[in-house]
């Protein structure tokens, strides 16, 4: 399998609903590496790197988010892999 990397910007009610912490937990469970951070405009930026099937499953979760979130949009940009070692919340 090959490693892929993508950057997502998730919009909707995604701040103040445990999106980042839930995102980290799901990424760790799936073996996805990268980062998640809040944006000033109310969105959340997620960088995901891993095997294609793991990243695809993670993307599907990101489209829904945790129970209190309401995702209304998501843009995805593919990027070259950068050998991330873990998944972390960036403050």
mmCIF file of the C-alpha atoms, coordinates in Angstrom:
data_MODEL
# 
_entry.id   MODEL 
# 
loop_
_atom_site.group_PDB 
_atom_site.id 
_atom_site.type_symbol 
_atom_site.label_atom_id 
_atom_site.label_alt_id 
_atom_site.label_comp_id 
_atom_site.label_asym_id 
_atom_site.label_entity_id 
_atom_site.label_seq_id 
_atom_site.pdbx_PDB_ins_code 
_atom_site.Cartn_x 
_atom_site.Cartn_y 
_atom_site.Cartn_z 
_atom_site.occupancy 
_atom_site.B_iso_or_equiv 
_atom_site.pdbx_formal_charge 
_atom_site.auth_seq_id 
_atom_site.auth_comp_id 
_atom_site.auth_asym_id 
_atom_site.auth_atom_id 
_atom_site.pdbx_PDB_model_num 
ATOM 1  C CA . UNK A 1 1  ? 0.000   0.000  0.000  1.00 0.00 ? 1  UNK A CA 1 
ATOM 2  C CA . UNK A 1 2  ? 1.095   3.560  -0.516 1.00 0.00 ? 2  UNK A CA 1 
ATOM 3  C CA . UNK A 1 3  ? 1.031   6.437  1.914  1.00 0.00 ? 3  UNK A CA 1 
ATOM 4  C CA . UNK A 1 4  ? -1.222  9.397  1.057  1.00 0.00 ? 4  UNK A CA 1 
ATOM 5  C CA . UNK A 1 5  ? -1.698  12.794 2.656  1.00 0.00 ? 5  UNK A CA 1 
ATOM 6  C CA . UNK A 1 6  ? -4.542  15.277 2.446  1.00 0.00 ? 6  UNK A CA 1 
ATOM 7  C CA . UNK A 1 7  ? -5.509  18.574 4.032  1.00 0.00 ? 7  UNK A CA 1 
ATOM 8  C CA . UNK A 1 8  ? -9.168  19.180 4.875  1.00 0.00 ? 8  UNK A CA 1 
ATOM 9  C CA . UNK A 1 9  ? -10.969 22.280 5.981  1.00 0.00 ? 9  UNK A CA 1 
ATOM 10 C CA . UNK A 1 10 ? -14.186 21.348 7.757  1.00 0.00 ? 10 UNK A CA 1 
ATOM 11 C CA . UNK A 1 11 ? -16.942 23.919 8.226  1.00 0.00 ? 11 UNK A CA 1 
ATOM 12 C CA . UNK A 1 12 ? -20.170 24.030 10.195 1.00 0.00 ? 12 UNK A CA 1 
ATOM 13 C CA . UNK A 1 13 ? -20.626 23.634 13.940 1.00 0.00 ? 13 UNK A CA 1 
ATOM 14 C CA . UNK A 1 14 ? -17.220 22.065 14.524 1.00 0.00 ? 14 UNK A CA 1 
ATOM 15 C CA . UNK A 1 15 ? -15.727 24.168 17.321 1.00 0.00 ? 15 UNK A CA 1 
ATOM 16 C CA . UNK A 1 16 ? -16.794 23.736 20.934 1.00 0.00 ? 16 UNK A CA 1 
ATOM 17 C CA . UNK A 1 17 ? -18.209 20.251 20.252 1.00 0.00 ? 17 UNK A CA 1 
ATOM 18 C CA . UNK A 1 18 ? -15.079 18.131 20.922 1.00 0.00 ? 18 UNK A CA 1 
ATOM 19 C CA . UNK A 1 19 ? -14.331 17.804 17.188 1.00 0.00 ? 19 UNK A CA 1 
ATOM 20 C CA . UNK A 1 20 ? -10.550 18.085 17.619 1.00 0.00 ? 20 UNK A CA 1 
ATOM 21 C CA . UNK A 1 21 ? -10.271 15.636 20.507 1.00 0.00 ? 21 UNK A CA 1 
ATOM 22 C CA . UNK A 1 22 ? -12.633 13.150 18.853 1.00 0.00 ? 22 UNK A CA 1 
ATOM 23 C CA . UNK A 1 23 ? -10.705 13.556 15.599 1.00 0.00 ? 23 UNK A CA 1 
ATOM 24 C CA . UNK A 1 24 ? -7.441  12.704 17.365 1.00 0.00 ? 24 UNK A CA 1 
ATOM 25 C CA . UNK A 1 25 ? -8.962  9.624  19.003 1.00 0.00 ? 25 UNK A CA 1 
ATOM 26 C CA . UNK A 1 26 ? -10.365 8.314  15.696 1.00 0.00 ? 26 UNK A CA 1 
ATOM 27 C CA . UNK A 1 27 ? -7.090  9.019  13.871 1.00 0.00 ? 27 UNK A CA 1 
ATOM 28 C CA . UNK A 1 28 ? -5.116  7.123  16.514 1.00 0.00 ? 28 UNK A CA 1 
ATOM 29 C CA . UNK A 1 29 ? -7.536  4.186  16.360 1.00 0.00 ? 29 UNK A CA 1 
ATOM 30 C CA . UNK A 1 30 ? -7.200  4.021  12.561 1.00 0.00 ? 30 UNK A CA 1 
ATOM 31 C CA . UNK A 1 31 ? -3.425  4.554  12.491 1.00 0.00 ? 31 UNK A CA 1 
ATOM 32 C CA . UNK A 1 32 ? -3.694  7.925  10.725 1.00 0.00 ? 32 UNK A CA 1 
ATOM 33 C CA . UNK A 1 33 ? -1.031  10.540 11.441 1.00 0.00 ? 33 UNK A CA 1 
ATOM 34 C CA . UNK A 1 34 ? -1.220  14.333 11.113 1.00 0.00 ? 34 UNK A CA 1 
ATOM 35 C CA . UNK A 1 35 ? -2.731  17.323 12.869 1.00 0.00 ? 35 UNK A CA 1 
ATOM 36 C CA . UNK A 1 36 ? -6.010  19.038 13.689 1.00 0.00 ? 36 UNK A CA 1 
ATOM 37 C CA . UNK A 1 37 ? -6.459  22.717 14.594 1.00 0.00 ? 37 UNK A CA 1 
ATOM 38 C CA . UNK A 1 38 ? -9.186  25.311 14.965 1.00 0.00 ? 38 UNK A CA 1 
ATOM 39 C CA . UNK A 1 39 ? -9.261  28.166 12.477 1.00 0.00 ? 39 UNK A CA 1 
ATOM 40 C CA . UNK A 1 40 ? -10.145 31.767 13.265 1.00 0.00 ? 40 UNK A CA 1 
ATOM 41 C CA . UNK A 1 41 ? -13.178 31.607 10.937 1.00 0.00 ? 41 UNK A CA 1 
ATOM 42 C CA . UNK A 1 42 ? -14.822 28.827 12.989 1.00 0.00 ? 42 UNK A CA 1 
ATOM 43 C CA . UNK A 1 43 ? -13.673 25.932 10.816 1.00 0.00 ? 43 UNK A CA 1 
ATOM 44 C CA . UNK A 1 44 ? -11.272 23.130 11.615 1.00 0.00 ? 44 UNK A CA 1 
ATOM 45 C CA . UNK A 1 45 ? -8.205  22.216 9.554  1.00 0.00 ? 45 UNK A CA 1 
ATOM 46 C CA . UNK A 1 46 ? -7.244  18.544 9.497  1.00 0.00 ? 46 UNK A CA 1 
ATOM 47 C CA . UNK A 1 47 ? -4.119  17.037 7.942  1.00 0.00 ? 47 UNK A CA 1 
ATOM 48 C CA . UNK A 1 48 ? -4.265  13.262 7.545  1.00 0.00 ? 48 UNK A CA 1 
ATOM 49 C CA . UNK A 1 49 ? -1.511  10.920 6.411  1.00 0.00 ? 49 UNK A CA 1 
ATOM 50 C CA . UNK A 1 50 ? -1.505  7.139  6.186  1.00 0.00 ? 50 UNK A CA 1 
ATOM 51 C CA . UNK A 1 51 ? -2.497  4.187  4.039  1.00 0.00 ? 51 UNK A CA 1 
ATOM 52 C CA . UNK A 1 52 ? -5.252  5.032  1.525  1.00 0.00 ? 52 UNK A CA 1 
ATOM 53 C CA . UNK A 1 53 ? -7.934  2.848  3.147  1.00 0.00 ? 53 UNK A CA 1 
ATOM 54 C CA . UNK A 1 54 ? -7.188  4.259  6.620  1.00 0.00 ? 54 UNK A CA 1 
ATOM 55 C CA . UNK A 1 55 ? -7.296  7.857  5.372  1.00 0.00 ? 55 UNK A CA 1 
ATOM 56 C CA . UNK A 1 56 ? -10.531 7.194  3.438  1.00 0.00 ? 56 UNK A CA 1 
ATOM 57 C CA . UNK A 1 57 ? -12.206 5.790  6.557  1.00 0.00 ? 57 UNK A CA 1 
ATOM 58 C CA . UNK A 1 58 ? -10.950 8.780  8.544  1.00 0.00 ? 58 UNK A CA 1 
ATOM 59 C CA . UNK A 1 59 ? -12.318 11.196 5.899  1.00 0.00 ? 59 UNK A CA 1 
ATOM 60 C CA . UNK A 1 60 ? -15.711 9.523  6.176  1.00 0.00 ? 60 UNK A CA 1 
ATOM 61 C CA . UNK A 1 61 ? -15.675 10.098 9.934  1.00 0.00 ? 61 UNK A CA 1 
ATOM 62 C CA . UNK A 1 62 ? -14.619 13.747 9.441  1.00 0.00 ? 62 UNK A CA 1 
ATOM 63 C CA . UNK A 1 63 ? -17.679 14.335 7.224  1.00 0.00 ? 63 UNK A CA 1 
ATOM 64 C CA . UNK A 1 64 ? -19.887 13.530 10.245 1.00 0.00 ? 64 UNK A CA 1 
ATOM 65 C CA . UNK A 1 65 ? -17.715 14.346 13.267 1.00 0.00 ? 65 UNK A CA 1 
ATOM 66 C CA . UNK A 1 66 ? -18.702 13.708 16.871 1.00 0.00 ? 66 UNK A CA 1 
ATOM 67 C CA . UNK A 1 67 ? -22.379 13.629 17.930 1.00 0.00 ? 67 UNK A CA 1 
ATOM 68 C CA . UNK A 1 68 ? -22.685 17.362 18.761 1.00 0.00 ? 68 UNK A CA 1 
ATOM 69 C CA . UNK A 1 69 ? -21.026 18.546 15.536 1.00 0.00 ? 69 UNK A CA 1 
ATOM 70 C CA . UNK A 1 70 ? -22.860 19.519 12.369 1.00 0.00 ? 70 UNK A CA 1 
ATOM 71 C CA . UNK A 1 71 ? -20.560 19.453 9.352  1.00 0.00 ? 71 UNK A CA 1 
ATOM 72 C CA . UNK A 1 72 ? -21.888 21.587 6.501  1.00 0.00 ? 72 UNK A CA 1 
ATOM 73 C CA . UNK A 1 73 ? -18.869 21.522 4.197  1.00 0.00 ? 73 UNK A CA 1 
ATOM 74 C CA . UNK A 1 74 ? -15.444 20.066 3.674  1.00 0.00 ? 74 UNK A CA 1 
ATOM 75 C CA . UNK A 1 75 ? -12.736 20.862 1.144  1.00 0.00 ? 75 UNK A CA 1 
ATOM 76 C CA . UNK A 1 76 ? -9.993  18.314 0.549  1.00 0.00 ? 76 UNK A CA 1 
ATOM 77 C CA . UNK A 1 77 ? -6.595  18.926 -1.028 1.00 0.00 ? 77 UNK A CA 1 
ATOM 78 C CA . UNK A 1 78 ? -4.094  16.133 -1.719 1.00 0.00 ? 78 UNK A CA 1 
ATOM 79 C CA . UNK A 1 79 ? -0.496  16.808 -0.679 1.00 0.00 ? 79 UNK A CA 1 
ATOM 80 C CA . UNK A 1 80 ? 2.793   14.908 -0.859 1.00 0.00 ? 80 UNK A CA 1 
ATOM 81 C CA . UNK A 1 81 ? 3.370   12.715 2.232  1.00 0.00 ? 81 UNK A CA 1 
ATOM 82 C CA . UNK A 1 82 ? 5.716   14.218 4.849  1.00 0.00 ? 82 UNK A CA 1 
ATOM 83 C CA . UNK A 1 83 ? 6.391   11.203 7.097  1.00 0.00 ? 83 UNK A CA 1 
ATOM 84 C CA . UNK A 1 84 ? 4.216   12.316 10.017 1.00 0.00 ? 84 UNK A CA 1 
ATOM 85 C CA . UNK A 1 85 ? 4.932   10.263 13.132 1.00 0.00 ? 85 UNK A CA 1 
ATOM 86 C CA . UNK A 1 86 ? 1.768   10.809 15.195 1.00 0.00 ? 86 UNK A CA 1 
ATOM 87 C CA . UNK A 1 87 ? -1.565  12.609 15.248 1.00 0.00 ? 87 UNK A CA 1 
ATOM 88 C CA . UNK A 1 88 ? -1.723  15.717 17.405 1.00 0.00 ? 88 UNK A CA 1 
ATOM 89 C CA . UNK A 1 89 ? -3.913  18.666 18.240 1.00 0.00 ? 89 UNK A CA 1 
ATOM 90 C CA . UNK A 1 90 ? -2.247  21.977 17.346 1.00 0.00 ? 90 UNK A CA 1 
ATOM 91 C CA . UNK A 1 91 ? -3.207  24.936 19.546 1.00 0.00 ? 91 UNK A CA 1 
# 
